[in-house]
Amino acid sequence: MGTSGAKSGPALRAPAWGTLRVRGSEARSWLHGLLTCNVEGVTAERGAWGLLLSKRGKIVCDLTIIADADGLWLGSASDIGRLHTLLDEYLVMEDAEIELGSGTTWLTLHGAGALAAARHVPSLAAGELGWNRNEGAALLVVDAEAAAVRDQLVDDLGARLLDEAEWTLLRVRSGLPLFGVDFGPDDNPHEAALDRRTVDWSKGCYLGQEVVCMQDMRGKVKRRLVRLKLDAAVGGAGGRPLVAGQPVTDPAGTEVGRVTSAAGELEAGEVFVIARLKAPFFEPGSRVLLEQQPATVLELLPESP
């Protein structure tokens, strides 16, 4: 069996996502009218990452979408049974059907070579994904073949199988938030810093679009996800663990937010966390304190990988 080892290929993860299968001549147009992303643009080569919103513009869940010749596959960490019921309620007269998927495993690849690796192994479907500025790909395989496909990706194609700590470090550094961890049903796309990552601003109507567009025109939110880059630790701060829930303060000591995801310890070198901060402290370049350690506020999504 492959291990994470000293590999130079893309990072590999097996997220615990549930699966939905959507088929029919109007499947794409139906989903396109519900989700924030460009479902019409999903092909056998390229997938999409989008959000299902409530009518009030709040995030119900995020979904990764890939396709094969017969239809679409949707992966989500949310309660897949509840999601199936919710989406099915929006089917009226469309020539589309949605069903729960079973007996499948999702694999995701992150970093240079992700798409090439995904295309070199057997799968039900695979597609390029833009979760962040790194190259990414998602593939769906049958459960019985999952271990063999994973080992092929690691042993033959140089993928690095990540444990949970390694995955957290990768996604925190690359600005990839998780639903239920960094953002949730109380957030809208702007507050989750996903307004330019999961929303297709050229498309027509979708659930919650009017609220999202009004928010974008106003240009103001009360809170937003950001990354914090900590200064090199001083005064013996090294070795203290960083964990979700730790308060972030302004230089005067007033709490202005909390950490949602953290990886590593307060020590010398580049250390990042994802945090939700109040306005105006989420503005890039702001200076805040985490465990009395100075930090600089950065956009959630880095400018480059």
Secondary structure, 3 states (H helix, E strand, C coil): CCCCCCCCCCEEECCCCEEEEEECCCHHHHHHCCECCCHHHCCCCECEEEEEECCCCCEEEEEEEEEECCEEEEEECCCHHHHHHHHHCCCCCCCCEEEECCCEEEEEEECCCHHHHHHCCCCCEEEEECCCCCCEEEEEEEHHHHHHHHHHHHHCCCCEECCHHHHHHHHHHCCCCCECCCECCCCCCCCCCCCCCCCCCCCCCCCCHHHHHHHHHHCCCCEEEEEEEECCCCCCCCCEECCCCCEEECCCCCEEEEEEEECCEECCCCEEEEEEEECCCCCCCCEEEECCEEEEEECCCCCCC
